[in-house]
Amino acid sequence: MADHGEAMCRQVDGGMTRVFELFGKRWTGLIVATLMPGPVHFADLRRAIPGISERMLSDRLMELAATGLVVREVDAGPPLRVSYRLTEAGRAMEPALKELGRWAETYLADGGQCPERFRK
């Protein structure tokens, strides 16, 4: 039996696990990024994210609200409209999301593929 040493016993950081449990789900990051500038009505949010269904958007917004990143607000109307905004915790994601965007522009600019010059 081979001795794999300490390196083989490493585990993923708990915080990183929680981040990717939430942001690893399709659409979550795009929803948060769309809400960064300020509150958005549900219909406008749906239009801003091509390909997302109303059901999926609703589910992801409920998850984000449950984690404390998003607040749902009902506008009295008429007409009755629902908008969503980021909480302080949600807005705190902005620097990280912007940095990920910059990283993608540099390293995934070629149709989602890392350019050959960076594959060393």
Secondary structure as UniProt FT lines:
FT   HELIX           6..9
FT   HELIX           14..23
FT   TURN            26..27
FT   HELIX           28..35
FT   TURN            36..37
FT   STRAND          40..41
FT   HELIX           42..48
FT   TURN            50..51
FT   HELIX           54..67
FT   STRAND          70..75
FT   STRAND          81..86
FT   HELIX           88..91
FT   TURN            92..93
FT   HELIX           94..107
FT   TURN            111..112
FT   HELIX           116..118
//
